[in-house]
Amino acid sequence: MNESHAISPTGGKQPLVLLASLLAIFIGGLGNLFFRGDQLDVGLFTVSFLFLMGISQAGIVFCAITRLTRAHWSKPYYRLAEISTLAFAPFAIIGFLFIYFYGQDDLFYWLHHSVEHSPEEHVSPWLNINFLLIRHLLALGAFYGLSAYYVIKGIKVDLSNTIGDTAAHLKKEDELYLLSPVILGLYILCNTFFAWDYAMMLIPHWHSTVFPIIFWFGNMFAGTAALIAFPILLRKSANSPFGPDQTRCLGMVLTGFTLVWFYMFWAQFFVMWFGNLPRETDGLFRQMYGHYGPYFWAMMGGCFFIPFVSFIFAFVKRSLVTMGILALCINLGIWLQKYLMVVPVFSPDNTPFNSWIDIAAATGLLAGFIAAIIILSKRVPIYSSWELALKPQRRD
């Protein structure tokens, strides 16, 4: 049982080395901030915040979906995926408040409506700075609050003396099954708010019903791909439940996600391009052309072209090495997608990572996130042992 309570020494060294490297970059960026007077790029910080929050939330979403579909192959991922969601919870609240107060004038410029110049003009209640704060805090609080309750219900079984009590375990499994749709609903609601307020609203008078779906599904896509890091890090640890089936089945899921992501992207892109309305194509063309063009095509390569071609070959889905490389490509592509959603609109001449403080903003969040995962993994069982021991049951 000891192996289930902490990451093994073999698996623990690699994330610690990565964490130390990220902290070194973060400290270097702080040095530039204090000694050279560099300014933090709130756009880049926002992109990194949205990306990390999205892929971390995808952990518990993955668990909810696979519990609903009774995907027994996914059980080794459950606890680690849930931990990754809770690990980012404090950063989600603090990061939002930082952007709300520090980047309000740049990112939420649409709140300062032209009503200042036309007092008689009607302003939607949605365009209210206080309501912005309230709706995001409520959405984050509801999602992370229920997520914590969801995770703790499973952890309590591992910490209790109910080993071998199949009836009690089946009851707990049913409880988690019933909670899973609520988790998914809150995830979609929370990410829809962020998609509207942090990206879509940056383009004046532009509305897209597909945009929030692209936003939260991209998070699911990248977050699910990132789960391959766990079998890579823990494959040599004692009693690791990860095997070839976990790698192959995750590859099959990502194959489907690749196609769904492209479908959603095309559903929005084609309508905007074919309609050729300036207020819609302006933001799109800023992404596709000029010095942002290479980033756009790198995004397309990472999110679709490279994984689509690679997943055609069965051996790719059986190899941890190739799956790890593809996971990096997908996550880079989704990060670039977030970057292109936010930055070109209000900073047409910006280039990513052009100063130490910009790099520090991104790596500082990542370092804190990894540190939180390591700390939590040392304090709770990293595998859901009772679910792993529970055999598939016929349900009428």
Phi, psi and omega per residue, in radians:
M1 nan -0.345 -3.086
N2 -1.091 -0.579 -3.088
E3 -1.172 -0.405 -3.090
S4 -1.463 -0.092 -3.051
H5 -1.797 -0.198 -3.123
A6 -2.766 2.716 3.077
I7 -1.199 2.375 -3.091
S8 -1.184 2.786 3.133
P9 -1.006 -0.620 -3.141
T10 -1.128 -0.755 -3.110
G11 -1.410 -0.256 -3.023
G12 -1.525 -0.342 -3.063
K13 -1.254 -0.704 -3.062
Q14 -1.095 -0.856 3.101
P15 -1.126 -0.516 3.120
L16 -1.191 -0.674 3.085
V17 -1.120 -0.778 3.100
L18 -1.071 -0.753 -3.140
L19 -1.079 -0.750 3.126
A20 -1.089 -0.700 3.126
S21 -1.126 -0.760 3.136
L22 -1.135 -0.683 3.115
L23 -1.145 -0.628 3.104
A24 -1.105 -0.746 3.099
I25 -1.131 -0.711 3.133
F26 -1.076 -0.757 3.125
I27 -1.138 -0.677 3.087
G28 -1.081 -0.696 3.096
G29 -1.154 -0.687 3.092
L30 -1.107 -0.623 3.092
G31 -1.058 -0.750 3.087
N32 -1.135 -0.602 3.141
L33 -1.137 -0.757 -3.036
F34 -1.521 -0.596 -3.017
F35 -1.746 -0.421 -3.120
R36 -1.978 -0.172 3.069
G37 1.354 0.346 3.072
D38 -1.052 2.622 -3.131
Q39 -1.827 2.463 3.099
L40 -1.222 2.306 3.076
D41 -1.487 1.809 -3.058
V42 -1.121 -0.482 3.106
G43 -1.131 -0.833 -3.133
L44 -1.172 -0.697 3.088
F45 -1.075 -0.703 3.120
T46 -1.098 -0.742 3.124
V47 -1.041 -0.846 -3.133
S48 -1.123 -0.665 3.106
F49 -1.110 -0.844 -3.133
L50 -1.102 -0.682 -3.122
F51 -1.149 -0.900 -3.093
L52 -1.170 -0.673 3.091
M53 -1.111 -0.695 -3.116
G54 -1.144 -0.859 -3.092
I55 -1.238 -0.511 3.098
S56 -1.236 -0.724 3.108
Q57 -1.132 -0.472 3.134
A58 -1.137 -0.341 3.131
G59 -1.060 -0.927 -3.120
I60 -1.276 -0.471 3.063
V61 -1.149 -0.709 3.068
F62 -1.018 -0.784 3.131
C63 -1.093 -0.756 -3.118
A64 -1.106 -0.768 -3.118
I65 -1.147 -0.806 -3.090
T66 -1.259 -0.471 3.020
R67 -1.220 -0.691 3.121
L68 -1.140 -0.610 -3.111
T69 -1.602 0.036 -3.138
R70 0.975 0.758 3.132
A71 -1.474 1.594 -3.005
H72 -1.195 -0.403 3.129
W73 -1.111 -0.409 -3.016
S74 -1.496 -0.085 -3.030
K75 -1.009 -0.649 3.113
P76 -1.057 -0.415 -3.120
Y77 -1.424 -0.334 -2.890
Y78 -0.925 -1.069 -2.981
R79 -1.136 -0.724 -3.140
L80 -1.153 -0.669 3.094
A81 -1.144 -0.698 3.113
E82 -1.159 -0.717 3.111
I83 -1.058 -0.703 -3.115
S84 -1.100 -0.577 3.093
T85 -1.199 -0.851 -3.110
L86 -1.193 -0.502 -3.112
A87 -1.090 -0.523 -3.100
F88 -1.602 -0.101 -3.058
A89 -0.932 -0.876 3.140
P90 -1.133 -0.600 3.121
F91 -1.201 -0.559 3.119
A92 -1.125 -0.791 -3.140
I93 -1.189 -0.871 -3.101
I94 -1.136 -0.737 -3.140
G95 -1.089 -0.741 3.108
F96 -1.086 -0.801 -3.128
L97 -1.109 -0.660 3.110
F98 -1.085 -0.833 3.139
I99 -1.146 -0.677 -3.118
Y100 -1.052 -0.769 -3.074
F101 -1.548 -0.637 -3.042
Y102 -1.528 -0.636 -3.048
G103 -1.892 0.321 -3.044
Q104 -1.038 -0.784 -3.069
D105 -1.194 -0.597 -3.108
D106 -1.456 -0.930 -3.003
L107 -1.399 -0.649 -3.092
F108 -1.876 0.740 -3.115
Y109 -1.083 -0.455 -3.105
W110 -1.188 -0.227 3.074
L111 -1.277 -0.473 3.118
H112 -1.534 1.376 -2.942
H113 -1.275 2.846 3.106
S114 -1.164 -0.044 3.097
V115 -1.043 -0.366 3.088
E116 -1.068 -0.540 3.135
H117 -1.715 -0.316 3.095
S118 -2.289 1.467 -3.054
P119 -1.022 -0.443 -3.105
E120 -1.385 -0.223 -3.072
E121 -1.240 2.370 -3.136
H122 -1.330 2.389 3.116
V123 -2.055 2.279 3.124
S124 -1.078 2.472 3.081
P125 -1.022 -0.403 3.124
W126 -1.108 -0.562 -3.104
L127 -1.505 1.106 -3.087
N128 -2.359 2.200 -3.034
I129 -1.107 -0.629 3.135
N130 -1.248 -0.675 3.120
F131 -1.185 -0.570 3.057
L132 -1.026 -0.824 3.129
L133 -1.096 -0.792 -3.066
I134 -1.149 -0.814 -3.047
R135 -1.166 -0.623 3.140
H136 -1.299 -0.704 3.109
L137 -1.144 -0.687 3.103
L138 -1.146 -0.748 -3.131
A139 -1.142 -0.794 3.116
L140 -1.124 -0.757 -3.139
G141 -1.092 -0.739 -3.139
A142 -1.160 -0.775 -3.108
F143 -1.145 -0.892 -3.088
Y144 -1.261 -0.540 3.087
G145 -1.120 -0.849 3.116
L146 -1.180 -0.625 3.113
S147 -1.073 -0.756 3.118
A148 -1.086 -0.763 3.108
Y149 -1.072 -0.735 -3.136
Y150 -1.077 -0.791 -3.111
V151 -1.240 -0.756 -3.106
I152 -1.094 -0.617 3.098
K153 -1.012 -0.707 3.130
G154 -1.294 -0.682 -3.123
I155 -1.141 -0.662 -3.118
K156 -1.031 -0.584 3.130
V157 -1.157 -0.731 3.117
D158 -1.130 -0.563 -3.090
L159 -1.546 -0.123 -3.127
S160 -1.610 3.047 3.139
N161 -1.741 0.940 -3.115
T162 -2.021 0.437 3.136
I163 -1.062 2.215 3.135
G164 1.545 -0.088 3.134
D165 -1.497 1.465 -3.039
T166 -1.080 -0.691 -3.119
A167 -1.078 -0.768 3.124
A168 -1.150 -0.654 -3.132
H169 -1.217 -0.680 3.094
L170 -1.126 -0.659 3.095
K171 -1.114 -0.763 3.120
K172 -1.142 -0.666 3.097
E173 -1.074 -0.710 3.108
D174 -1.152 -0.646 3.107
E175 -1.109 -0.764 3.105
L176 -1.163 -0.615 3.096
Y177 -1.056 -0.775 -3.115
L178 -1.233 -0.516 3.118
L179 -1.361 -0.394 -3.027
S180 -1.034 -0.769 3.105
P181 -1.078 -0.576 3.118
V182 -1.179 -0.715 3.065
I183 -1.001 -0.803 -3.126
L184 -1.122 -0.716 3.126
G185 -1.101 -0.763 3.124
L186 -1.188 -0.619 3.086
Y187 -1.066 -0.822 -3.134
I188 -1.128 -0.750 3.131
L189 -1.081 -0.853 -3.115
C190 -1.052 -0.806 -3.102
N191 -1.284 -0.466 3.054
T192 -1.142 -0.732 3.076
F193 -1.029 -0.805 -3.132
F194 -1.167 -0.651 3.113
A195 -1.104 -0.749 3.129
W196 -1.164 -0.913 -2.943
D197 -1.419 -0.472 -3.067
Y198 -1.759 -0.183 -3.078
A199 -2.423 -1.068 -3.032
M200 -1.113 -0.674 -3.098
M201 -1.223 -0.212 3.116
L202 -1.205 -0.408 3.112
I203 -1.708 1.919 -3.050
P204 -1.002 2.360 3.027
H205 1.102 0.363 3.106
W206 -1.843 2.301 3.129
H207 -2.331 2.359 3.126
S208 -2.500 2.127 3.119
T209 -1.299 -0.362 -3.124
V210 -1.463 -0.444 -3.005
F211 -0.973 -0.850 3.124
P212 -1.040 -0.592 3.127
I213 -1.145 -0.765 3.093
I214 -1.046 -0.684 -3.101
F215 -1.121 -0.986 -3.048
W216 -1.345 -0.472 3.082
F217 -1.262 -0.598 3.046
G218 -1.050 -0.670 3.066
N219 -1.089 -0.767 3.101
M220 -1.076 -0.733 -3.136
F221 -1.041 -0.925 -3.111
A222 -1.194 -0.732 -3.120
G223 -1.125 -0.690 3.093
T224 -1.155 -0.714 3.092
A225 -1.085 -0.666 -3.107
A226 -1.150 -0.349 -3.141
L227 -1.094 -0.367 3.139
I228 -1.107 -0.309 3.108
A229 -1.085 -0.542 -3.081
F230 -1.192 -0.873 3.061
P231 -1.139 -0.508 3.095
I232 -1.127 -0.775 -3.096
L233 -1.331 -0.532 -2.987
L234 -1.908 0.130 -3.042
R235 -1.115 -0.466 -3.104
K236 -1.704 -0.014 -3.119
S237 -1.322 2.708 -3.121
A238 -1.141 2.418 3.083
N239 1.037 0.521 3.098
S240 -1.177 2.262 -3.136
P241 -1.449 -0.055 -3.114
F242 -1.353 2.308 3.125
G243 -2.442 -2.993 -3.130
P244 -1.023 -0.604 -3.118
D245 -1.107 -0.658 -3.131
Q246 -1.143 -0.669 3.116
T247 -1.239 -0.824 -3.086
R248 -1.130 -0.791 -3.108
C249 -1.180 -0.645 3.075
L250 -1.116 -0.654 3.076
G251 -1.098 -0.659 3.104
M252 -1.160 -0.711 3.091
V253 -1.079 -0.772 -3.124
L254 -1.168 -0.528 3.053
T255 -1.063 -0.817 3.095
G256 -1.132 -0.715 3.129
F257 -1.098 -0.625 3.107
T258 -1.033 -0.780 -3.122
L259 -1.219 -0.700 3.131
V260 -1.154 -0.720 3.120
W261 -1.037 -0.794 -3.117
F262 -1.157 -0.655 3.103
Y263 -1.055 -0.813 3.138
M264 -1.138 -0.729 3.117
F265 -1.072 -0.805 -3.101
W266 -1.172 -0.630 -3.141
A267 -1.035 -0.606 3.105
Q268 -1.504 -0.768 -3.066
F269 -1.063 -0.824 -3.038
F270 -1.116 -0.723 -3.138
V271 -1.103 -0.737 3.139
M272 -1.183 -0.790 -3.091
W273 -1.172 -0.774 -3.092
F274 -1.228 -0.677 3.115
G275 -1.168 -0.583 3.058
N276 0.950 0.704 3.052
L277 -1.524 2.211 -3.039
P278 -0.939 -0.686 -3.088
R279 -1.189 -0.354 3.101
E280 -1.677 -0.685 -3.064
T281 -1.408 -0.303 -3.113
D282 -1.035 -0.895 3.123
G283 -1.132 -0.663 3.136
L284 -1.137 -0.788 -3.104
F285 -1.218 -0.485 3.039
R286 -1.108 -0.582 3.118
Q287 -1.300 -0.686 -2.973
M288 -1.476 -0.471 -3.011
Y289 -2.104 3.031 -3.120
G290 1.249 -2.706 -3.069
H291 -1.312 -0.140 3.033
Y292 -1.465 -0.247 -3.092
G293 -0.915 -0.859 3.130
P294 -1.040 -0.602 3.123
Y295 -1.199 -0.637 3.117
F296 -1.099 -0.812 -3.108
W297 -1.301 -0.483 3.002
A298 -1.142 -0.676 3.067
M299 -1.072 -0.806 3.141
M300 -1.104 -0.663 3.109
G301 -1.147 -0.799 -3.096
G302 -1.225 -0.614 -3.070
C303 -1.557 -0.460 -3.057
F304 -2.299 -1.082 -2.952
F305 -1.034 -0.883 -3.104
I306 -1.156 -0.911 3.127
P307 -1.133 -0.636 -3.119
F308 -1.075 -0.850 -3.141
V309 -1.170 -0.706 -3.081
S310 -1.168 -0.740 -3.070
F311 -1.248 -0.149 3.043
I312 -1.092 -0.573 -3.078
F313 -1.587 2.205 -3.046
A314 -1.108 -0.612 -3.071
F315 -1.124 -0.451 3.133
V316 -1.092 -0.696 -3.102
K317 -1.348 -0.147 3.131
R318 -1.747 -0.148 -3.045
S319 -1.850 2.230 3.069
L320 -1.144 -0.595 -3.119
V321 -1.132 -0.917 -3.123
T322 -1.162 -0.639 3.100
M323 -1.146 -0.659 3.093
G324 -1.125 -0.726 3.118
I325 -1.118 -0.773 3.134
L326 -1.151 -0.616 3.084
A327 -1.089 -0.697 3.082
L328 -1.109 -0.745 3.123
C329 -1.069 -0.790 -3.116
I330 -1.122 -0.776 -3.126
N331 -1.174 -0.657 3.055
L332 -1.105 -0.725 3.125
G333 -1.086 -0.751 3.133
I334 -1.212 -0.615 3.060
W335 -1.086 -0.767 3.116
L336 -1.124 -0.615 3.087
Q337 -1.087 -0.759 3.085
K338 -1.106 -0.725 3.135
Y339 -1.051 -0.787 -3.112
L340 -1.268 -0.391 3.063
M341 -1.225 -0.611 -2.940
V342 -1.797 -0.964 -2.860
V343 -1.262 -0.824 -3.055
P344 -1.033 -0.441 -3.050
V345 -1.178 -0.823 -3.084
F346 -1.937 0.061 3.089
S347 -2.520 1.266 -3.006
P348 -1.042 -0.476 -3.062
D349 -1.712 0.110 -3.056
N350 -1.264 2.545 2.963
T351 -2.211 2.432 -3.040
P352 -1.244 2.587 3.042
F353 0.966 0.838 3.139
N354 -1.739 0.131 3.042
S355 -2.683 2.781 -3.107
W356 -1.100 -0.624 -3.094
I357 -1.208 -0.561 3.060
D358 -1.129 -0.768 3.116
I359 -1.123 -0.714 -3.130
A360 -1.108 -0.643 -3.134
A361 -1.071 -0.733 -3.124
A362 -1.294 -0.821 -3.079
T363 -1.248 -0.518 3.092
G364 -1.094 -0.763 3.072
L365 -1.095 -0.789 -3.128
L366 -1.108 -0.736 3.130
A367 -1.097 -0.764 3.113
G368 -1.108 -0.684 3.122
F369 -1.100 -0.841 3.130
I370 -1.104 -0.727 3.125
A371 -1.065 -0.720 3.138
A372 -1.136 -0.678 3.094
I373 -1.098 -0.772 3.140
I374 -1.093 -0.769 -3.132
I375 -1.089 -0.802 -3.136
L376 -1.151 -0.649 -3.111
S377 -1.192 -0.333 3.081
K378 -1.466 -0.214 -3.011
R379 -1.971 -0.253 3.114
V380 -2.310 2.768 3.075
P381 -1.048 2.314 -3.084
I382 -1.529 -0.097 3.028
Y383 -2.183 2.507 3.067
S384 -1.461 1.465 -2.996
S385 -1.057 -0.688 -3.106
W386 -1.169 -0.574 3.096
E387 -1.320 -0.610 3.083
L388 -1.123 -0.618 -3.119
A389 -1.404 -0.299 -3.084
L390 -1.384 2.079 -3.122
K391 -1.362 2.643 3.091
P392 -0.995 2.340 -3.109
Q393 -1.963 2.495 3.038
R394 -1.352 2.199 -3.102
R395 -2.093 2.101 -3.128
D396 -1.534 nan nan
